[in-house]
Amino acid sequence: MKGFDVGVVGTGYVGLVTGTCLSHLGHRVVCVDKDEERVRELESGRIPFYEPGLEDLVSRSVREERLSFAGPGSLAGLTGEADVLFIAVDTPQGEDGSADLSSVAAVARDIGRALSESETPSSKKRPLVVVNKSTVPVGSGDYVSMLIRDGLEEAGGGEANFLVASNPEFLREGSALYDSFFPDRIVAGADSREALDTLRALYEPVIEQGFPTELDPRPKVAVPFVTTDLVSAEMIKYAANAFLATKVSFTNEVANLCELVGADVSEVAYGIGLDERIGSRFLSAGIGWGGSCFPKDVAALRAVAREYDYEPFLLDATVAVNERQLKRVIAKLQRELHTLKGKRVALLGLSFKPNTDDLREAPSLKIARALNSLGARAVGYDPVAGKKAMELAANLKVVFDPYEALRGAHAAVVVTEWEEFRTLDLKKVSDLMEEPKVLVDGRNVLDPTLALQAGLFYRGFGRG
Ligand SMILES: NC(=O)c1ccc[n+]([C@@H]2O[C@H](COP(=O)([O-])OP(=O)(O)OC[C@H]3O[C@@H](n4cnc5c(N)ncnc54)[C@H](O)[C@@H]3O)[C@@H](O)[C@H]2O)c1
């Protein structure tokens, strides 16, 4: 394969994974970040976050000279060379709930300026395809086009030889490489056939599953390549995340009813999940969702609705149910411990989900804050996110061994379903804890009978 010249702006969870995977497919990729320290770290082979398998793949692509890194100011050169330029920068939640597009806007303007300043080799048949991979609200494609033109004008003008496309990302932190090589679908939105054809050619090896990888455990089945107009692609991303968040909140609503009537939500979820129309995934009851995507994406979709004076009842309820789940953790502790003042509570798992060190909107930090305000001492353990948590949460004592967290604790909460918590030595846990030895299983991952036999006061979610 001849391969494309690709630029990726933003080397976070999405940008770095995207750039690395594209380089593995045979494209020549330069990943750019405004954070010089991050670029230096990447150049010396260090990955700034935890993602299984990524470090090896990055170093392989760098060694084979298909992947390199560049700091701020490198866009001019890159814009001249690249066939495709991904925008993969952060779009955090703004104060009013809407997506904060300032990073995307800054990059779009920079691209415009770079287009004005750069020289495209005569060998390149262009336009440059600028691809929004960041999660951005409906209409952002046109907004990016406008800002690129603004940047171009500001820098003295030149040929506006670019197209804008949307290519939302669906990777899950913790299995990001797998999700990139074996996605359920690739969505490409553009108002130009040429941009869609370029994206199809770029992803051809993934679509046809014809690329070298030892990650390949599945029979080769072509990956659906979904092409839409710009705004529909942008909407697909928000709708997908809002649906998944709603599915979890729905399960939690059912779990709370199960607690009232004495039913077991795990059995209920199994029973309904076998219906293909429902599907068995994302039917786990517990503390609820957090993380870098669901909270801000659901908030952004609600903000879009408000822009049109539309009341998104279902999305509002999805959020309300989720917020209530966190309060239920505290309520379960209060019911058994009565007062939380002076109590030590172990938090098992701090990252917002297993196999990542991402703490953005992590339930653990909210629980720690709530415990702190009620006079309890929260002690947290996480297999990989401990150091980051220490920097972020002053009200949380972080230790680096699960049993250390449990020593002297009056209660423990399983906050994140890391695999290692499923095999905790419950007898040892019980021996280490102080009465009344309450174990709130926030992810329903432990066996209640074994916990009770070990002398722990087990409380799950929706388990009768
Ligand atoms: N993290 C996920 O699991 C995930 C999944 C799907 C989609 N997304 C979306 O992808 C986007 C990126 O998410 P992320 O988690 O990778 O973010 P992140 O915060 O981990 O990384 C963003 C990177 O962009 C860089 N950046 C910001 N402004 C820049 C600029 N002007 N020039 C160059 N670099 C710049 C930052 O320094 C940072 O390294 C967001 O819109 C997010 O919603 C994230």
The ligand as an SDF file (V2000), in Angstrom:
LIG
                    3D

 44 48  0  0  0  0  0  0  0  0999 V2000
  -11.2210    9.4890   25.5280 N   0  0  0  0  0  0  0  0  0  0  0  0
  -12.1240    8.7590   24.9170 C   0  0  0  0  0  0  0  0  0  0  0  0
  -12.3970    7.6240   25.2930 O   0  0  0  0  0  0  0  0  0  0  0  0
  -12.8560    9.2970   23.7220 C   0  0  0  0  0  0  0  0  0  0  0  0
  -13.6020    8.4250   22.9220 C   0  0  0  0  0  0  0  0  0  0  0  0
  -14.2710    8.9260   21.8160 C   0  0  0  0  0  0  0  0  0  0  0  0
  -14.2100   10.2830   21.5270 C   0  0  0  0  0  0  0  0  0  0  0  0
  -13.4990   11.1170   22.3410 N   0  0  0  0  0  0  0  0  0  0  0  0
  -13.4260   12.5400   21.9730 C   0  0  0  0  0  0  0  0  0  0  0  0
  -12.1720   12.7830   21.3630 O   0  0  0  0  0  0  0  0  0  0  0  0
  -11.6880   14.0890   21.7160 C   0  0  0  0  0  0  0  0  0  0  0  0
  -10.3240   13.9890   22.3660 C   0  0  0  0  0  0  0  0  0  0  0  0
  -10.4790   13.2790   23.5670 O   0  0  0  0  0  0  0  0  0  0  0  0
   -9.2150   12.7650   24.4090 P   0  0  0  0  0  0  0  0  0  0  0  0
   -9.7550   11.9470   25.5120 O   0  0  0  0  0  0  0  0  0  0  0  0
   -8.2080   12.1810   23.4830 O   0  0  0  0  0  0  0  0  0  0  0  0
   -8.6590   14.1750   24.9590 O   0  0  0  0  0  0  0  0  0  0  0  0
   -7.3420   14.4550   25.7820 P   0  0  0  0  0  0  0  0  0  0  0  0
   -7.6610   15.5630   26.6900 O   0  0  0  0  0  0  0  0  0  0  0  0
   -6.7840   13.1730   26.3160 O   0  0  0  0  0  0  0  0  0  0  0  0
   -6.2860   14.9610   24.6680 O   0  0  0  0  0  0  0  0  0  0  0  0
   -6.4180   16.1650   23.9800 C   0  0  0  0  0  0  0  0  0  0  0  0
   -5.0370   16.5820   23.4950 C   0  0  0  0  0  0  0  0  0  0  0  0
   -5.1810   17.6810   22.6010 O   0  0  0  0  0  0  0  0  0  0  0  0
   -4.1130   18.5920   22.8230 C   0  0  0  0  0  0  0  0  0  0  0  0
   -4.4870   19.9110   22.3220 N   0  0  0  0  0  0  0  0  0  0  0  0
   -5.4620   20.7480   22.7670 C   0  0  0  0  0  0  0  0  0  0  0  0
   -5.4770   21.8780   22.0270 N   0  0  0  0  0  0  0  0  0  0  0  0
   -4.5120   21.7620   21.1010 C   0  0  0  0  0  0  0  0  0  0  0  0
   -4.0310   22.5980   20.0470 C   0  0  0  0  0  0  0  0  0  0  0  0
   -4.5570   23.7960   19.8300 N   0  0  0  0  0  0  0  0  0  0  0  0
   -3.0150   22.1610   19.2900 N   0  0  0  0  0  0  0  0  0  0  0  0
   -2.4500   20.9460   19.5150 C   0  0  0  0  0  0  0  0  0  0  0  0
   -2.8560   20.1090   20.4980 N   0  0  0  0  0  0  0  0  0  0  0  0
   -3.8610   20.5020   21.2720 C   0  0  0  0  0  0  0  0  0  0  0  0
   -3.9340   18.5520   24.3460 C   0  0  0  0  0  0  0  0  0  0  0  0
   -2.6690   19.0510   24.7320 O   0  0  0  0  0  0  0  0  0  0  0  0
   -4.1060   17.0470   24.6240 C   0  0  0  0  0  0  0  0  0  0  0  0
   -2.8710   16.3640   24.5580 O   0  0  0  0  0  0  0  0  0  0  0  0
  -12.7680   14.7150   22.6040 C   0  0  0  0  0  0  0  0  0  0  0  0
  -13.6380   15.4510   21.8070 O   0  0  0  0  0  0  0  0  0  0  0  0
  -13.4840   13.4810   23.1500 C   0  0  0  0  0  0  0  0  0  0  0  0
  -14.8180   13.7610   23.4880 O   0  0  0  0  0  0  0  0  0  0  0  0
  -12.8140   10.6570   23.4170 C   0  0  0  0  0  0  0  0  0  0  0  0
  1  2  1  0
  2  3  2  0
  2  4  1  0
  4  5  1  0
  4 44  2  0
  5  6  2  0
  6  7  1  0
  7  8  2  0
  8  9  1  0
  8 44  1  0
  9 10  1  0
  9 42  1  0
 10 11  1  0
 11 12  1  0
 11 40  1  0
 12 13  1  0
 13 14  1  0
 14 15  2  0
 14 16  1  0
 14 17  1  0
 17 18  1  0
 18 19  2  0
 18 20  1  0
 18 21  1  0
 21 22  1  0
 22 23  1  0
 23 24  1  0
 23 38  1  0
 24 25  1  0
 25 26  1  0
 25 36  1  0
 26 27  1  0
 26 35  1  0
 27 28  2  0
 28 29  1  0
 29 30  1  0
 29 35  2  0
 30 31  1  0
 30 32  2  0
 32 33  1  0
 33 34  2  0
 34 35  1  0
 36 37  1  0
 36 38  1  0
 38 39  1  0
 40 41  1  0
 40 42  1  0
 42 43  1  0
M  CHG  2   8   1  16  -1
M  END
$$$$
